[in-house]
Amino acid sequence: MGKLILRAACAAAVLCPITAARAEVTNSTDNGFTVQHQLVVAADAESVWKAMIAPSRYWNGDHSWSGDAQNFYLVPQAGGCFCELIRSGSDDNIKTSEGSVQHMRVIYAHTNKMLRMSGALGPLQGEAVTGTLSMQLQPQGDSTAVRFTYKVGGYMEFPVDQIAPAVDAVIGEQLARLGALFGETQQPDDDAVDSESGANGSDDNASAGDGDPG
């Protein structure tokens, strides 16, 4: 996964047309950046949540250390791991684990509303940075507005103007693949997730009803 994220900008550019998500690098400084993607999925929040917490269903195996998305797993509770087993198969197809990788750690989980994880993805894992990924759900009738926001900050040897677009493409690709599990997606309304009463669109200020202190 370490070297793949920089190649992902080109790969994701091919995949991006499968979604009508709103996407952008929303902020950038010398030592950090924010990327954000939104789309509306044709499914209820419970269904989207169940898919979202099963990364092996949609997270691209190209962005793994083992090359196989089936090695991903996620425990959706505080302290839980978005991790990956490094496995190999023998001639008789018996798989054994040779190691493991922690991609991110869950720091906030509210079923059907928001999952927030901390971790530096891909080559950022080897840098002195922190990353926070907030994955928010907002019911919209029979559909669900979904927003992925990833904030990265700290010391890194990658030029921000190069790594930020690559990370943006990778995060957008995963949201697109999640949406594709449910068929056609839609362009979200302005601030579709911001209006949500259960997980306020301001990533740092979810409502008191969510119990998120920010």
Secondary structure, 3 states (H helix, E strand, C coil): CCCHHHHHHHHHHHHHHHCCCEEEEEEEECCEEEEEEEEEECCCHHHHHHHHCCHHHCCCHHHCCCCCHHHEEECCCCCCEEEEEEEEECCCCCEEEEEEEEEEEEEEEECCCEEEEECCCHHHHHCEEEEEEEEEEEEECCEEEEEEEEEEEEECCCCHHHHHHHHHHHHHHHHHHHHHCCCCCECCCCCCCCCCCCCCCCCCCCCHHHCCCC
